[in-house]
Amino acid sequence: MCDADRSLPLSDDISLALDVEAEETVIEQCRGRKRTRNVHNWKKNIRKRKRARSEKYTSTTGKAIPGKSFTAVDCHCPLKCAEKISDERQSAMRHQFSNLSDWSLQTTFICSQTKV
C-alpha cells in the first residue's frame, strides 16, 4: 500500500469486504496517470494544417516548402471566367478557401461556389 496502512478489526464479513474495497481504492489512487494525448500539437498535424492553409511548412524530410501565393487566373474558356470574376474577388475567394484548413470544409466550399 502507498501511505495508507489501515488496520480495521476483522470481526465479521462486512468489515472484511469494506477493508478490501478501501485497499483497492488506495491502490488506484497511488497509481500514476498516463499522459493525455495532445493530437493538436503533433508535428504531423501541424504540418497538415499549414499545408492546407497554404502556409510555409517543413516537410518530413526537413525540406522547407514555401507557402502558396495568389496568382490571377487568365481563363481562355468560352465562359469568360476571368471577365466575370475580378482579381480582387478571386483573391478574396482564395483567402476564404485557405482559411478553412480542413479538407472536408474546403471541399464543401468548392461545391458551394461552383455551378454545374
C-alpha angles and dihedrals in degrees: 000000000000113000100321113087102172122189111194122175109259097214099136143003095268094060089046091053091047090050092052091049091048091049092051092051091049091051091049091050093051095055117096121244120244118244112263117241114251100197092171092068099045113123092233093054093044088053091050093051093048092048091049091049091050092242128143112274141164117249124228089262091054097255115142110237114201120229120256117258129205118260121180114247116232102200117196096189124124091254091066095223094172091059095046097047116048124219091251091054091047090051092049092049091049090050092050091048095050093047091061092070094184122097096221092049091047091051090050090049092053092048091050092050098048131072123210 
